[in-house]
C-alpha cells in the first residue's frame, strides 16, 4: 500500500498534501498555481512518482446545505480526468469549511508556520479526514 495524495481544488490554486506510507499522517506539501506551474496533471504526476502514491483524494466543495454547486461539479470533473490521466483511483471527500479552518490554523499562536499556504493546509485537512475515516474502518474504530 502506497501513500495517498490529496488536492484542494481551486480554479487558480490547488493545494496538495501527501500521507506517510502507513496512511496515518497527512502533510501539506505544495500548491499548484495555474499559469505558473504548468499542467496540473504533470505537476501531480511528479509528486505521485516521488512519494509512491497509489490513491488520490480530491476535496468536494459542497454547499453549506450539502448540495453540489458549480465549483463542486468542476471538482468532480477535475477528479475524474486526473484519475484517468494518472491511472489512479480517486476518492471525493466533503471539504466544507476546510479553507476557513486552514486559515484559522495559520493565524493561531504558534500553531503553523506563517509561510504555509492555506490551500496546502486545506488539502492536509481533507487528507487527514480521509485517513482518519479509512483508519477507523480498518481497525473497527478502536
Secondary structure as GFF3:
##gff-version 3
##sequence-region A 1 142
A	DSSP	beta_strand	3	8	.	.	.	ID=ss1
A	DSSP	beta_strand	13	19	.	.	.	ID=ss2
A	DSSP	beta_strand	26	33	.	.	.	ID=ss3
A	DSSP	alpha_helix	40	51	.	.	.	ID=ss4
A	DSSP	beta_strand	53	60	.	.	.	ID=ss5
A	DSSP	alpha_helix	70	86	.	.	.	ID=ss6
A	DSSP	beta_strand	89	94	.	.	.	ID=ss7
A	DSSP	alpha_helix	98	107	.	.	.	ID=ss8
A	DSSP	alpha_helix	118	138	.	.	.	ID=ss9
###
